[in-house]
Structure formats: C-alpha cells, structure tokens
C-alpha cells in the first residue's frame, strides 16, 4: 500500500488492549408511527385528514476509518442501535443513523447464516448493515371517496437487526513472519515508526504490530509501506495452537511476505528447519499464502556462528531470495528497505494490470 505523505499513517497500534475479533448485536431504528389528525381552521372546522407519516428509523452504518486500528470499542459495548423515527402531525423526524467506525480489513459475518456479509477495505467506505424501518402512513393516505375522515394510521416498520462477528484482518503491504526470538519486533522497531516491546524471551509480541516505513525521494516524493509484525509462530499454528489463526489471518492481504530467520541458531535451532516449518505452517493454514512473493531475511549476521549457518542454508535453498541483516548493528537494513519498496511496487503494478478491463 503506497500512500502519499499527506495520508494519515493511522495503523500504529496504540498502547493498551488490542482486540481483533468480537461479536456485536445490531438493530436499526424502528420507523415512527403514522399520525391521525384533521385540519381545524377558522373557516373550516371540519377539514379533511392531515395526519403525517412517521419518520424513518436510523440505519446501522459501517464506516471504514484509517484512523481506527482495532475493535476494542465494540468488545465492551456490543449492542448498537439506530435511532427510532418519530411521529408528528406533520411528517415525523427520521432517526439518526448509528455510524460504527471500522478499521480497514474488517470482515463482518452474519452469525445466523455463517456467511460474510461485508468487508471494509477502504477509508471512507460506507456499508448499511442494518436498514432502518420505514415510517408508518398517517391517516391522509387512507382517505377515500366513501371514507372522508379515516381514523386509521400505520405503525412504523421494525428496523433490521442481527448478530454479527467482526474479525480484523490487517491490511498491510508487507507481512513479517518467523519463530519467537527471530528478531521480528527488533526489525519492526528499526525500520518503521512502530515501537514494539523487545526482550530476550519468546512471545514478546502478543498482538500484531503495524508499522510505517517512510521513503523520502526529492524527485518522486515520499512514499510509505505498511509492515505487519505477526507474533511468533509455533509448530501447529495452522491448528490454532498459540492463537495461530488469529495471527496468520493478519498476513492474508499482504503483497509481500518476509520470512525472518535467526541465522545465529540461537537456542540450538537450525535455521534451515525453521524456514521449512514456517512454509509448512502457512501452507496448512492457506496454501494461497505460498503463492505470494516472499523474501528471506537472515538476521543476527553479527554473531560469528551465523556465517557458517548461512552457507548451510544457501546450500539447501539455492533459489531463495535472501537479504543478510543485523538488527543489532543495523547492517543491511537500508538495503532491505529498498528491496521491500521495489518488490511491493512491482506486485502492485501487476495487480493493477490484472484488474484493468480488457480493450
């Protein structure tokens, strides 16, 4: 996702609770009741019917908002309703819609059918999820040649309602995957504006971090990439071990996947097996993930043992695209940033060309 400098860089996760899935009960407003009324004027004491229609109930509207980054607002307030329409001698006031701001990448599933009904992918995108009920007719509509003074009016229609599951699948250009302690959070902190917690123990990252990579160019202007740092995977992530499903879904929409590998073989791990297991977990979760462009990042190349491990790795995986870095010393980070920009831009061009209508 290449965005101009003026666009809000809103995907930085704020401190506090991160919620990427929740269940909500939504109901649009009911239509207002139609009114029974008659004209009573000075020279026309027995005027005809003039009861107004009820106002329309307020809709429940989902609004894509680039400045919203998770679903915490709906975790602790799961009930949302549009305002009811009002009745009046004239026409009733329409109910105000209930606008729910959604982070980009939110998928909405109707729990009654189990089917997705909406997907928020763009800033400013509006989807009416629950439509408000129409207002009831006033007695004016029931006047006939034989009934000049009807005393009948309709109640307003009941607004649509339902129970829905909201699931956030982050929209980012680059997805960063790897085993715990491979250096994902360190890399995110070095090349983006995000500041994830880092420490020498596994599972430092407890929820996906989204960072912004800025690129300055006096000729072409400043561009940005969004990078998603997914919490460390474990074997069996495809079976939802270690909350695997909740983590893996955040890379489904990425244009490029980075496989960060601890080339220093910390904790007696073999970098070759780590890469093999990462591919296996992604394939079992969704084989389409392996069709995405990917880049292997060999981290911790400042450690003496890393050089020998790198030779073994390249011997087994001869065709893998690889960039050597050290998050500790900063070696290779600028090269990596340039490579990410080039590859994402190439992917977006192909994507745009594939979507262009044929002449």
N, C-alpha and C positions, 0 to 999 in steps of 0.2 A: 504494500500500500504506500505509494509515493504521494506525499501530501505537501502542498505549498507551505511556506513558512508561516503564513498568516492563519493557518488552520489550527484550532486548539489541539494541543497534544494532551489528550484527556485520558489516556489509558494508564497513567501512573496510579498504581493501587495505593490508596490512602491507608494510613495506619488504622488498625482496628480489625473488626471482623470482616472476613471475605465470604460472601455467600454466592455460590454459582448455581444453585438449584433450590426451588421451593414450590409449594403448592398454594394456589390462591382460589378464593371463591369470589366470582364477579357477578354483578347484576346491574343491568341498565335500569334507568328510572322508568316507572310506570307513566303512561300517559294520563294527563289530567282529565277529570270528569267533565263532560259537556254540561252546560247550564240550561235551566228552564227560566225563561224571562219573557216579559211582554213590554211593549212600548207604552209608556204612560206619559203623555204630553198634555199641555194645557187645553188644546182644542181637539185632542184625540185621546180621550181617556180609555178607549178600548182598542188600542193599537195591536198590531199583529205580534207574533213571536219574534224575539230578538236574542234568545239565549246563545251565548258564544260557545265556540268549541274549546275543549281542553287543550292545554299546551302539550307538546311532545316531550316524552321522557328523555333525559340526558343519556347519551351513549357512553360506553366504556371504550376509551381510545388508547391504543399503544402508540407511543411516540419514540422513535429512535433518537437517542441523545448521546453524542460523542463525549459529553462531559459526565456521563454516568458510567461507572466501571464495574458495578456488581449489583446483586439483587437483595441487598441487606434491607432495603426499605420495605420489601414485601414479605420477608421472613417473619417479622414481628407484627406486621399489620396485614394479615392475609385476606381481609374482607374489604372489597371496594365496590361502590355503587354509584351509578349516575343519579343526578337529582331528578325527583319526580316532576312532571309537568303540573301546572296549576290551572284551576278553573276560574272563570270570571264572567261577568255579564257581557263583556266584550269577548275577546279571544284570550285564553289563558296564556301565561308566560311559559315558554319552553324551558325544560330543565337544563341546567348546566352540565356539560359532559364531564366525566371523570377522566382526566388525562394521566396516564401512567408512563413515566419516562423509563425507557428500557435501554440497557447497554447494548451496543452493537454486537450481534452474534447470538442474540437470544432466540431460542426455539420454543414455541408455545404448543403444547399438546393438550387436546381435549381428553380428559380422563374418562368421559363417558364412552368415547369411541376408541380411545387409544391411538388416534391419528394426529399428526402435526397439523395445525390449522393456521399457523402464522410463523414468520421468520423475519426478524429485524436485522437488516444488513446495511442500512444507510442512515446517515444523520438526517433528521427531519422526516423520515419515513413515517406515515400515519396509517394505522390499521384500526378500523372499527371492529372490535372483537365482539362486543355485545351491543346490539342496536336497541335504542330506546323505543318504548311503546308509543304508538300514535295516540293523540288526544281524542277523547270521545266527542261525538257530534252534539251540538246544542239543539234545542227544540226547533230552531229555524229550519233545519233540514227535514223535519217531519210534517211540515205544513202541506196540506193537500186541498183539493177543491171541496172535499167533504169535511175536512178537519182543519178549521181555520185557527184553532187555538190549541195545538198539541201540548200536552203536558208530559212529554217524553224526551229523555236525553240519554246518551250512551255513556257508560263508564269508559275510562281510558283503557287501552290495551296494556297488558303486563309486559314489562321490558324483558328482553332476553337475559338468560342467566346461565351460569355453568361453573364447573370446577376445572381448573387448568394447572398443568405442570409447566413451570418456567425453568428452562435449562440454558445456561450460558455456555456457548462455545466461542471462545475468544477469536476475534478477527485480527490476525497479525500477519506480517509478511514472512517472518522467519520463526520457526519453531525450534527450540533448543531442548534436546533430549539427551539423557545419559543416566548412568547409575549414580547413587548417592556418593558424594565426595569427589566427583569427577571434575568439579570446578565450574558448574553451570552458573551458580549465583555470583561467583567471583568474576566470571566473564561478563555477565549482565551488568555488574557494577562498574566494570572498566570501560565498556564501550557504549553504555546507554546512560540515561538520566535517572534510571531507577536505582534504588539503594537497598537491595535485599540483604537480609542478615546472612553473614558467613561465619563459619566456625569449623573446627576440625572434628566434626562428628556428623554422621549421616542424618538426612531428613531435616536439615536446617530450614529448607524451604517447605512450608506447609500448605501453600496455595500458589497458583500460577502468578508469576510476576510479569507485567508488561512494561517494557522499557522502550524509549525512543532513541534511535540512533540518528544523529544530525550529520548532514554532509553539507559543507559550505563550498560553493563554487562561484567565483566572481562573474563567470560568463553565463552559466546555466542556472544560477540561483541556488538557494538552499533546498535540499530535499530531505525527506525523513523516511526511515524504515521503522516498523514496529516489530519488536522481538519478544516472543513469549517464552519465558523460562518456566518449563514444566517441572514440578517436584520430582525428585529422583525416582526412577522406576525400579521395580524389583522383579525378579522372575515370577511369572504368574500374574503380571499386571493386567493381561487381557482377560483374566478371570475375576477382575476387580480386587485382586489382592493389593493391599496397600493403597486402596482407593484408586486403583488403576484406571477404571473407566472415567472417573471424574477428572483425572489428569490428562489422559490421552485425548479426550474429546476437544481439548483446547488447541490441538495442533492440526485438526482436520482441515481447516481452511487456509493453512499456511501455504505460501508459494514455494518455500524452500525449507528443508529440514537440516538442522545441524546436529550431527552425532558427535558429542564431545566425549573423548576417551582419555582416561588417565593413563598416559603413556609411561609414567614412572612406576606403574604396577604397585601402587600403594595398597596396603592390606593384603598383599600376596595375590592380587587379582592379575589375571592375564588380559592385556588389552585386546588381544585377538578374540578371546572368548566373550569379552564384554560387548564388542561390536556385533558378534554373531547373535548373542542373546537379545540385544536391542532390536535387531532386524526381525528376529523370531517373534518377539512380543508385539511389535507393530503389525506384522503380517497376520497374526492370530486375531488381533483386535479388528483390523480392517486392512485387507490386502491392498486396497487402493492407496494407502499411505506409502507403500514401497514404490509406487509409480511417480511420486513427487520427486523433483530434483533434490539431491542431498549432497552434503559436504561433510567430510570427516575432519574434525579439529583435534589435533594431537596436543593435549595440554601437558603442562609440567615438564616442558623440554629443558628447563633449567636444572633438573635433577640429573646427576651423572648416569644413573641407570636407564634413563629414558632413551638414549641413543641406541643402545643395543635392542631394546624392545621395539623401537621404531623399525629397525632393519627386519626383525622377525615379522612385524605387522605388514610391511610392504611386500614381503616375500609371499605371504598368504593372500593378501588382497592387492593384486598387481594393478587392477584397473580403477581403484578407488581414488576419487579426488580428495586430496588431503592438504591441510594447511597446518604448519607447526607453529605453536604459540607458547607463551608462558604468561599466565595471568599475574604471576608474582613480579616478574621483571618488565612486563609489557612488550616483550619481543614478539613480533608477528601480528600484533593487534591491528595496526594500520593496514597491513596487507589483507587481513581478514575482513575488515570493514569494506575495503574497496571491492573485494571478491563478492561480498554479500550484495552490495549495490548492483554490481554488474549482472549477477545471476538473477536477482529478483526482477530487474528491469527487462531482462531477456524473457523471463517467464510471462511477465505482464504483456509484453508485445505479442507473444504467441497466443496468449489468452484472448487479447483484444481482436487479433486476426481471426481466430476461430469463431468468435461471436459476430463478426461482421457479416451482414447479409450478402448473399451471392449476387453478382451483377446479372 
